[in-house]
Amino acid sequence: MHFLSADSKFMTAWTNLTDAIWINILMLITSIPVVTIGASLAAGETAIRKMHNSEGHLTKAYFRAFRENFAKATGYWLILLVTGVALLYSWVVLQVTPLLIPKIAFTLLWAVCFEWVFALQARFENSFGRTLANSFIFGISYVWATLSMLFIDLVVVALVVAAWFLLPQSLFLVAVFGYGSILTLHVPIQEYIFRKHIHVPAAPAAEPVREKSLADIMAEKRAQA
């Protein structure tokens, strides 16, 4: 049957789904120590991008990216973890009206950084501070992309909460799909933006063809004689 052929849309979608689940499992395993979550997110970004582009072996690509991004991605994650806990504390405990606007502002900045910093780390080679700054620059400059990714995340969080209260048996299935599946929706949005900032070297211009003079033509005829 045509829809079962290797190059059919159905089989391509099925392959991408199973690859996304496998990448999510790798992310879950490598995130168990908690401190490694940042490296797992950066590695997941790389693996999902290679999946979309059908590049190489996903497991090897994942662990290579995990090693290469470990130091910086762990630093970003620790910053986000500490500030995230502080923000959560402010929302739960510090119920002070004058702090409402600052809390909203810092929460939005935290979300912007989270959506972009690991993708930038996985995609570009930059200093620690430059990547961190770029996460805010990209997040604010391309607000439609940031809002799209935040909307995807919020929908998934709502589904998880609904599953928790209405159908707890489905939580295992939610865990299997996990954040790796969310990245399959994030990466195309990010790549659309990143392509504008990836400079492909222009092909060298061809040397202009010089028109032969009469003297050149006569010289060629004498050489052939």
TACORHU-V174641 format. One record per backbone hydrogen bond with DSSP energy under -0.5 kcal/mol. NH is the residue of the N-H (numbers start at 1). CO is the residue of the C=O. E is the energy in kcal/mol with one decimal. If there is no record, write none. Layout:
nh = [NH NH]
co = [CO CO]
e = [E E]
//
This chain:
nh = [4 5 8 12 13 14 15 16 17 18 19 20 21 22 23 24 25 26 27 28 29 30 31 32 34 35 37 40 41 42 43 44 45 46 47 48 49 50 51 52 53 54 55 56 58 61 62 63 64 65 66 67 68 69 70 70 73 74 75 76 77 78 79 80 81 82 83 84 85 86 87 88 89 90 91 92 93 94 95 96 99 100 103 104 105 106 107 108 109 110 111 112 113 114 115 116 116 117 120 121 122 123 124 126 131 132 133 134 135 136 136 137 138 139 140 141 142 143 145 146 147 148 149 150 151 152 153 154 155 156 157 158 159 160 161 162 163 164 165 166 167 167 170 171 172 174 175 176 177 178 181 181 182 183 184 185 186 187 189 189 190 191 192 193 194 195 196 197 198 199 200 201 210 217 218 219 220 221 222 223 224 225]
co = [1 2 5 8 9 10 11 12 13 14 15 16 17 18 19 20 21 22 23 24 25 26 27 29 31 33 34 36 37 38 39 40 41 42 43 44 45 46 47 48 49 51 50 54 56 57 58 59 60 61 62 63 64 65 66 67 69 70 71 72 73 74 75 76 77 78 79 80 81 82 83 84 85 86 87 88 89 89 93 94 96 97 99 100 101 102 103 104 105 106 107 108 109 110 111 112 113 113 116 117 118 119 120 124 127 128 129 130 131 132 133 133 134 135 136 137 138 140 142 142 143 144 145 146 147 148 149 150 151 152 153 154 155 156 157 158 159 160 161 162 162 163 167 168 169 170 171 172 173 174 177 178 178 179 180 182 182 183 185 186 186 187 188 189 190 191 193 194 195 197 198 199 208 213 214 215 216 217 218 219 220 221]
e = [-1.3 -1.8 -1.8 -2.3 -2.5 -2.5 -2.6 -2.4 -2.2 -2.5 -2.5 -2.4 -2.2 -2.1 -2.7 -2.3 -2.1 -2.3 -2.4 -2.5 -2.5 -2.5 -0.9 -1.2 -2.2 -2.6 -1.8 -2.1 -2.4 -2.2 -2.4 -2.5 -2.1 -1.9 -2.7 -2.6 -2.1 -2.3 -2.1 -2.4 -1.7 -1.0 -2.8 -0.6 -0.5 -2.4 -2.7 -2.3 -2.2 -2.3 -2.4 -2.0 -2.5 -2.3 -0.6 -0.7 -2.6 -2.2 -1.6 -2.4 -2.3 -2.4 -2.0 -2.6 -3.0 -2.4 -2.5 -2.3 -2.3 -2.1 -2.4 -2.5 -2.4 -2.1 -2.2 -2.3 -3.1 -1.1 -2.1 -2.0 -1.3 -2.0 -2.3 -2.3 -2.6 -2.7 -2.1 -2.2 -2.1 -2.3 -2.2 -2.4 -2.4 -2.4 -2.1 -1.2 -0.5 -2.9 -2.6 -2.2 -2.0 -1.2 -2.8 -0.7 -2.4 -2.0 -2.6 -2.8 -1.6 -0.9 -0.7 -2.0 -3.3 -1.8 -2.2 -2.7 -2.6 -0.7 -0.6 -2.0 -2.8 -1.9 -2.2 -2.5 -2.4 -2.1 -2.4 -2.6 -2.3 -2.1 -2.6 -2.4 -2.2 -2.4 -2.5 -2.5 -2.5 -2.4 -1.9 -3.0 -0.6 -1.2 -2.1 -1.6 -0.6 -2.0 -2.3 -2.0 -2.0 -3.2 -1.5 -0.7 -1.0 -2.2 -0.9 -1.5 -1.6 -3.0 -0.7 -0.5 -2.4 -3.2 -1.7 -1.3 -3.0 -2.3 -1.3 -2.2 -0.6 -0.7 -0.8 -0.5 -0.5 -2.0 -2.2 -2.1 -2.2 -2.0 -2.1 -1.8 -1.8 -1.2]
//
